[in-house]
Amino acid sequence: MNKHTQHLYADVIIPLPLPQLYTYQVPEEHARNVQAGCRVVVSFGKQKTITAIVQRLHHQAPEHYRAKPILEVLDDTPTLNDLQLSLFAWMADYYMCTPGEVIQAALPSALKINTQSFISLVPGIDIEAHTLSEEERRIVALIQKHEALQYEELSRKVRNSRLYGLLKQLQDRGLIDIFEKTKERYTPKRQRKVRLAAQWLHDKNALNELLSSLEKQAPQQWYALLKYIEASGILRDWTRNESGVEKKSLYATDARIKEAAIQALIKKGIFEEFEVEVSRFAAVDADKLLPPPTLSPAQEKALQQIVKAFFEEKKDIALLHGVTGSGKTEIYIHLIQQALESGSQVLYLLPEIALTTQIVQRLRKIFGDKMGVYHSRFSDNERAEVWRGVQSGRFSFVVGVRSAVFLPFDNLSLIIVDEEHEASYKQHEPAPRYHARDVAMMLGKLHYAKVLLGSATPALETYYHAQQGRYGYIALQERYGNAQLPQVHISDLRTAQKKNRLQYSFTPELYEAIRKRLEAQEQVILFQNRRGYSPYLYCEDCGWIPKCRFCNVSLTYHMHERALRCHYCGHHQGAKGTCQACGSTRVRNVGIGTEKIEDELKLLFPEARVARMDLDTTRGKEAYQKLIDRFEAHDIDILVGTQMLTKGLDFEKVTLVGVIDADQLLYFPDFRAHERAYQLLTQVSGRAGRKDSKGEVIIQSRHPEHPVLLDVQQQTYEQLVTRELQERQKYNYPPFVRLIGLQVKHSKEEVAHAAAHDLVEQLQKQLGKARILGPDIPLVDRVKNYYLRNILVKIERQGIHLGSVKKYIAHCIQQLTLQKDYRRLLVVVDVDPA
């Protein structure tokens, strides 16, 4: 037999930033089980073992090295399907990263085990209640001695070649947690139950005698046993005893039963106690599900136009351009229902966790248990549960943020990308630096699924492609339920300052409007796109401004914590009342953050209930939901916040929205600044005046005549688009060209500077000077002790091969980093930077 065909080999993806696949030999005992997409344990390097993914199987031995054997196969059925493997390969190629980086981003940590993983016992678990093998008991005993034991250390102590498989068995049985130390630890939701011991089953005489005996000698135990018989229904069906009854429910709902009585029945061997792991996702009673909402004539027309675009005009992608409050979600619900009834799967993407909370509650009432939710506030174990739920068919419909594109769908027919213009669909760190909207389009292509993009303020690129006929286009220009669009006023900050008429940060117009709304017992939302108390502190005597030790940026002052924080690297230090340069006490805060607005409101309106919604107040898993619930219940009169407030929230008593400072949006140095400012201001304006009440929006600016503000006021999106497209065509920006951003990073400024110039020079040799911008020094030119230089590559959409350009860029970067002086250089590649 030919040496190349006698053994089975697997090319595997190592979840590390490595540019190639690695070939391993498949031992005979695993040859029948292993498939493409399976997780396997392999040794990598000298002492490292790691979970890898099989990309393909073949009979060709590697030419330049001896293939190591696969140590274990972790899956009976593949964790990744063929469509996922195809998508991930495309992502690695398109976004110029490695397959390992895609896998690292795609798989929840609970599905990866590596030398950095930690293992602990599930809190509260009763190990003695479980039958374990001798090997499993030894592992559990070692883990019990520590709060959490690193895999590497456990491996040294156990020295068992089957360690991965044993850990997987213990994890599947709910006895151990496997987690990353940096991640929040997850405690599975567990339920303690009781059931009748086997000796009392199937013998009614024995059970009757037991009841008679207990009635005389222990009445409370007798009553508890009767309660169990009734709750379990075992007299109608003995098999119901197997699943038992929740222990707590026997005494928590009936004051006549004490926990001690239950414990006594367990001690006597009448009850046996056991524990089960239950889903974190509460079951929804199928009988209580609601039908899809009734559509208005305008919504019904839009729905028919979407169906026509998809199936008559043969468009795979369509844009639903609906004004804020037009009821796009109701249309989505009807489309989802149709897709699910056809037996296929649906993915509904939202840009941020902030949006999912309210929408999930609505959708759960209609779609019940067939709907899963997937986002980063879930622990790794919860995300793994959703992953497995999609694989098993438990969830045929998933609502999620950008990472939901990685889930193991095998039969998608519809993908909805809501608020498709949102910048948070773009992943910035780490690689892959993907845009979920664009990945969703490729996912749709692989599944032959339809993709619906929805927005009140579409991205210019999306709108342009729709107008060019590449996508279907559906306009929905009226609000649901005849609700009126809010009245937008622009308040002149500059004039109010000159005339000394400001009330803290509020112009007279905004102050008076807030006062009136509070008197009418209505609610107010105030938007300021900067958290903290003030952007920086300033010494009036010597000009000192506290800066981050690791980044070239001023530290933001957080007064409630009495701390200075860097919003780039997270460094923080105490805020002292004196200047650290000259000792002066004349240190004042400059600028306005959400924290300062909150304090000013409490001074101006002491009777009002004020709350703040930003990254600092919503860090906890339930914090965001609690704020929403309080605002919805009208326990809060004024809600101050950052961009979180702009995301599709719907509160019927909000009649006023105020924008504290629009200028920081308008004058941000980015070619998308005007587009983003329009989108953000329009979105936050849409929070005002739903249902029966007409809303009011007051935007404070020092430049009230700015054309973008006038576009927001007059709802002239097309006017903004025309103006912006002319500018972008003139200066070669998307949608007329593609962009690839390169960021050169080094711990020494002179090395970063020299390397960036050398890279530009090399790129220009093949691509020419017109296609390369830079190197430029960014506004913040040092982050986490790395000095930064930016390069921008512009590539025409026609007449040049994008793949060849990317290969040339990768080649130039590789040649640069091989030079002795640039060995520690980092070059970050960002395709389609947002």
C-alpha positions, -999 to +999 in steps of 0.1 A: +000+000+000+013+035-008+027+053+022+005+083+014-028+064+016-023+039+045-031+065+072-059+090+076-048+126+082-067+156+094-059+193+086-069+211+118-075+248+127-055+258+158-074+286+176-043+308+176-032+336+152-013+312+129-015+316+091-017+279+082-035+247+090-016+218+107-018+182+097-022+154+123-025+117+119-058+101+129-052+070+151-072+039+140-094+040+171-107+075+161-109+069+123-146+060+124-156+089+147-137+119+133-154+142+108-148+177+094-160+202+120-153+179+150-133+192+180-101+172+186-074+174+212-039+178+198-004+185+212+010+218+199+045+229+206+066+213+233+041+209+261+009+226+251-023+207+244-052+224+228-087+219+213-086+222+175-112+219+147-109+195+119-111+214+086-107+183+063-097+147+062-074+131+036-047+105+031-017+128+022+011+128+048+028+162+053+061+165+034+082+186+057+074+172+092+062+140+109+025+142+117+017+139+154-013+118+164-046+133+174-050+126+212-087+126+214-119+133+195-143+153+216-174+151+195-197+123+183-213+148+159-194+178+145-195+211+165-192+230+133-211+221+101-198+225+065-216+258+060-198+273+090-165+260+079-171+277+045-182+309+061-152+310+085-128+303+056-143+333+037-140+355+068-103+347+072-097+354+036-118+386+033-108+402+066-071+392+062-068+373+094-061+337+103-085+308+105-075+303+141-086+339+149-120+332+134-124+300+154-113+318+186-140+344+181-167+320+169-166+293+196-179+300+231-151+293+256-172+265+271-166+246+239-129+252+240-104+236+264-068+247+264-039+251+288-053+284+299-087+269+309-097+266+346-118+238+361-139+240+392-167+221+408-202+234+402-211+253+434-235+234+457-231+201+438-234+169+459-207+147+445-216+117+467-250+115+450-233+107+417-217+074+406-181+081+394-154+059+380-121+057+399-104+080+374-133+106+377-132+104+415-094+112+415-100+142+392-128+155+414-108+150+446-079+171+431-103+199+420-120+199+454-087+210+470-088+242+450-114+268+442-103+266+406-075+244+391-058+253+358-059+226+332-021+225+328-017+218+366-044+192+366-028+175+336+005+173+355-011+157+385-034+132+367-011+122+338-040+105+320-041+105+282-079+105+284-081+136+306-100+158+280-126+131+275-130+126+313-134+163+318-160+165+290-180+137+307-179+155+340-189+187+323-218+171+304-231+156+337-232+191+352-204+184+379-177+208+367-174+242+351-147+249+325-141+286+321-115+313+312-102+330+343-108+365+328-145+357+322-173+358+346-179+324+362-212+308+355-232+289+381-257+266+363-293+269+373-299+238+393-331+225+410-333+202+440-361+177+437-376+148+457-394+116+446-408+086+463-382+059+470-386+029+447-397+005+475-431+024+477-438+023+440-463+000+424-476-013+458-507+007+468-511-014+500-477-006+513-482+031+504-516+031+522-500+015+553-473+041+553-498+070+551-518+055+580-487+052+601-475+087+594-510+102+600-509+090+636-472+094+644-460+124+623-490+144+609-467+170+591-448+143+573-481+126+564-494+159+549-461+165+530-464+130+515-500+136+505-490+169+489-462+151+469-487+124+457-511+152+445-484+174+429-466+146+411-498+128+398-482+094+405-515+077+412-526+084+376-492+075+362-464+059+382-438+069+357-442+105+368-423+097+399-391+096+379-391+133+373-402+141+409-413+175+423-392+205+431-384+202+469-390+239+476-424+240+460-437+215+486-432+238+515-429+273+499-465+273+487-481+257+518-475+271+553-487+238+569-457+220+555-423+226+570-389+220+554-380+198+584-409+174+575-394+169+540-360+164+555-374+138+579-390+118+550-357+119+531-339+106+563-364+078+567-358+067+531-394+075+521-383+103+498-350+104+478-335+137+470-318+145+437-307+175+417-312+184+381-298+212+359-325+233+343-323+256+314-315+293+321-341+301+295-375+298+311-401+277+293-430+296+279-465+280+280-475+272+244-511+279+252-503+315+262-485+325+231-499+355+212-506+357+175-485+380+153-498+417+156-523+430+131-506+452+105-517+486+094-524+491+057-490+508+053-472+479+070-492+453+050-482+471+018-445+471+029-447+434+037-461+426+003-433+447-013-407+428+006-421+395-005-423+408-041-387+420-040-375+386-027-395+362-049-407+381-080-377+405-085-353+377-073-334+400-050-315+382-023-311+414-002-337+441+004-336+473+024-367+483+045-363+521+049-389+529+076-390+561+097-386+558+135-418+544+150-431+531+117-435+496+131-407+477+113-406+451+141-443+440+134-433+434+098-403+414+109-426+392+131-448+383+101-418+374+080-403+353+108-436+335+113-438+326+076-402+313+076-407+292+107-439+277+093-420+266+063-397+246+086-366+267+082-345+288+105-343+325+111-316+348+124-326+383+137-296+405+143-296+436+165-266+459+169-264+460+207-275+442+239-293+474+248-318+468+220-324+431+227-340+435+261-373+451+251-376+433+217-369+399+232-398+403+257-421+410+228-409+382+206-409+356+234-447+361+238-452+352+202-425+326+194-420+310+229-394+283+234-384+280+197-366+313+201-330+316+215-311+347+225-274+351+220-252+380+232-221+388+252-238+395+285-246+357+286-219+336+302-199+312+281-220+283+294-252+300+285-239+307+250-228+271+246-264+261+256-278+282+228-252+269+204-262+233+212-299+243+210-295+255+174-277+223+165-303+201+181-333+220+166-345+233+199-340+269+187-351+275+151-351+312+156-323+332+172-322+369+182-286+380+187-259+406+184-231+404+158-215+372+172-248+353+164-235+350+128-212+322+141-240+299+153-244+264+137-274+271+114-280+245+088-312+256+072-315+294+073-341+310+050-343+345+065-318+368+081-330+402+094-303+429+102-322+455+122-307+491+125-282+479+098-265+513+098-252+509+134-214+511+139-215+485+167-220+458+140-183+463+133-159+443+154-128+463+162-107+442+186-095+415+183-095+399+148-115+391+129-125+427+124-157+418+107-189+437+100-219+415+110-241+430+083-217+420+055-210+386+071-248+381+073-250+387+035-224+360+029-242+337+054-274+343+034-256+335+001-243+302+015-277+292+028-296+306-002-315+327+024-330+361+020-315+390+039-336+420+050-318+451+061-339+476+082-332+511+093-348+546+096-314+561+086-296+535+063-259+535+059-250+555+028-234+525+012-266+504+018-289+532+005-266+537-026-266+500-035-304+499-031-308+530-054-285+513-079-308+483-080-284+459-063-308+455-034-346+456-033-359+489-018-391+493+003-400+527+019-423+530+050-428+567+056-456+568+082-455+561+119-475+532+133-510+540+147-510+575+131-484+587+156-468+620+145-431+626+141-417+648+169-412+685+165-375+692+164-361+726+177-325+737+175-314+757+206-285+781+202-259+773+229-235+801+218-261+829+222-272+815+255-236+815+268-229+850+256-260+864+273-252+844+304-286+826+303-275+790+307-288+771+336-257+749+341-256+729+308-291+738+297-303+766+274-335+784+286-355+765+260-345+731+272-347+740+308-383+753+304-393+723+283-381+699+310-399+718+337-432+717+318-429+679+311-423+672+347-453+693+358-474+673+333-460+640+348-444+630+315-410+616+310-378+631+295-347+615+279-315+635+277-286+624+254-250+632+260-225+611+241-198+612+267-198+593+300-181+603+332-184+637+350-161+657+327-136+648+299-107+662+319-094+683+348-074+715+344-052+735+367-059+772+363-025+782+377-001+760+357-023+744+330-016+708+342-040+682+328-039+646+342-030+621+314-029+584+312+005+568+319-001+543+291-019+563+264-015+599+251-050+610+262-064+629+291-080+610+320-118+613+323-130+625+357-156+603+374-168+623+404-190+596+421-160+573+422-136+601+429-115+586+402-097+595+369-102+568+342-087+562+308-115+551+284-089+536+260-070+511+283-090+511+315-062+525+337-076+544+367-063+564+397-076+584+425-086+620+419-070+644+443-082+679+449-048+695+442-027+699+411-001+672+409+024+696+392+023+728+413+001+719+443-026+745+435-061+739+447-075+757+417-083+726+397-115+726+378-133+701+356-137+709+319-165+697+296-197+677+303-203+640+308-235+621+317-225+620+354-223+658+355-257+662+337-273+639+363-259+660+392-270+692+375-306+679+370-308+669+407-299+705+416-323+721+391-352+697+397-348+683+432-383+667+431-375+648+399-364+612+399-332+611+378-313+581+366-283+576+343-278+549+316-242+545+303-215+519+304-207+527+341-243+521+353-251+490+332-221+468+338-240+442+358-258+414+339-293+426+350-285+463+354-297+474+320-330+455+323-336+469+358-332+505+345-355+498+316-381+483+339-379+512+363-383+538+335-412+518+320-429+517+354-424+555+356-402+552+387-378+575+368-388+609+354-356+619+336-332+594+320-297+607+311-275+585+289-251+579+260-258+561+227-276+533+246-306+556+248-309+559+210-314+522+203-350+515+195-365+519+229-402+526+231-417+544+261-452+559+256-448+586+283-416+601+268-426+634+253-393+653+253-359+643+241-330+667+247-295+666+231-270+684+253-243+690+228-246+680+192-213+697+181-191+669+194-208+646+169-207+671+139-170+680+142-155+646+148-126+641+123-140+612+102-154+611+067-186+595+082-190+621+109-220+639+093-237+606+083-233+593+119-244+626+135-276+625+114-283+589+122-277+593+159-297+625+162-326+611+142-326+578+162-326+596+196-353+620+183-374+589+175-377+581+212-401+611+216-438+611+210-452+576+204-489+566+202-512+595+213-487+622+222-467+644+198-431+646+210-407+674+211-369+673+205-345+701+215-310+699+201-284+722+217-256+734+194-232+764+189-238+761+152-277+759+148-274+767+111-254+735+104-269+717+074-269+683+092-290+698+120-314+713+095-317+679+078-326+663+111-351+690+118-368+687+084-364+649+080-345+654+047-324+622+046-322+623+008-307+658+009-280+646+033-273+616+011-270+637-021-245+661-004-225+633+012-223+612-019-210+641-039-182+647-014-173+610-012-171+606-050-150+637-052-124+625-026-127+587-033-145+573-003-171+545+001-193+535-016-172+544-046-140+527-033-131+500-008-109+508+022-083+488+040-069+504+072-034+495+084-022+505+119+015+502+127+022+497+164+055+497+184+066+505+219+091+530+205+078+560+187+107+563+163+104+527+152+066+530+146+073+561+126+101+546+104+082+513+099+050+531+087+070+551+062+088+520+050+055+502+046+039+531+026+070+532+003+067+494-003+029+496-010+033+525-034+057+505-056+028+483-069-003+503-059+008+538-067+007+570-046-029+578-053-042+547-036-022+551-003-029+578+023-005+583+052+012+575+073-008+597+097-005+603+134-039+595+150-056+618+175-046+594+202-012+583+191-002+561+220-025+534+235-015+508+260+022+518+256+021+513+219+028+542+195+005+542+165+006+553+129-023+549+104-022+541+067-053+540+045-055+520+012-082+530-013-091+504-039-115+511-068-145+488-071-139+481-108-108+474-128-086+460-100-086+426-084-093+429-046-079+395-037-046+403-054-043+437-037-049+419-003-022+393-011+003+421-019-005+440+013+000+408+033+033+402+015+045+437+023+036+434+059+054+400+062+085+414+045+085+444+069+082+423+101+110+400+090+135+428+091+157+428+122+147+463+134+109+455+131+107+421+147+085+434+175+064+455+152+026+449+151+005+457+120-032+456+125-052+451+092-088+464+092-108+457+060-138+480+055-129+501+086-160+517+102 
